[in-house]
Amino acid sequence: MDNVKKVAPIDKKFEAFGFETFVVDGHDIDALIDAFDKASKITDKPTCIVAKTIKGKGVSFMENQAGWHGKSPSDEQLKQALEELQA
């Protein structure tokens, strides 16, 4: 989390370099589609989409737990995760 503070707010940094920047909820598919649609129409400068997300969102034992990055759940944990995501 300390690294995030060092670069935040990332959108403002991209804007300072001339980017058209969109900040969206990375878990909201409609918001992502809208941002990509808007970005595709900008032809006079580079674009940046900042998708704010939560690691492991929706899975109780994974949410905001960096230790799960690149790690596979056990069969039991997978079953629980899928049940929670389908709920």
N, C-alpha and C positions, 0 to 999 in steps of 0.2 A: 504494500500500500504506500510505502514511502516513495517509491519510484513514481507513482501516479502524481503525487504532490509536486514532484520536480518538473513535470511537463504540463501540468494543468494550468490554465485551461488550454487544451490542445487545439480546440477550434480557433481560438484567437491567434495562436501562433501561425496556423495555416492562413488565416485571413491576412495577417501581417505580410505574408509572402505573396499575396495577390490571389489566393484561392477563393472560389465561391464555396462556402462551407455549409453543410447541412448537418445538424445534430438530431439524431432520432433514437427512439427506444429500439434497440436491436432485437428485442423480442416481439416486436409488433410488425408482422409481415406487411400489412398495408402501408405502414409508415416507411418501411424500407423500399417497397415498390414505388411509392410516391417520390422518395428521395432520388432513386435511380432514374425515374422518369424526368424529374426536374434537372438532374445533372446531365442527362443525355442531350438536353436542349441548349446547354451552355457551350458555346463554341469559341468564345473570345478569351477564355482564361481557363486554367486548370480547376478541377473540382475535387472536393474532399467530402466524404460522408463519414461522420463520426457516429458509430453505432454503440450506444451505451448498453452494456449487458452485465449480467450477474452470472458468475461462474456457477454452473450446476443448477441453474434456476429451476425450481419446481421439484427438486429431489431433496428431501429433508436432510439427509446425511452428507450431501455433496455441496449444497448451496453455500457459496462464499468460502469454500474450503480449497485453497490453492493446492493442497496435497493431492487432490484428485486429478490434476492436470497431467495427462498422458498415462494415467493408471486405469486399468480395467477393474470393474467390480467383480466380485464373486458371483456365482450363479444365483445365490440367495439375494445378494444386494441388487443384482440386475432385475430380478423378479419384483422386489420392493420398489425400485426406481420406476419401472414400467407401470406398476399399479398407481403410483403417485402421479405420474405424468398423464395417465389416462383419466384420473379422477377430476 
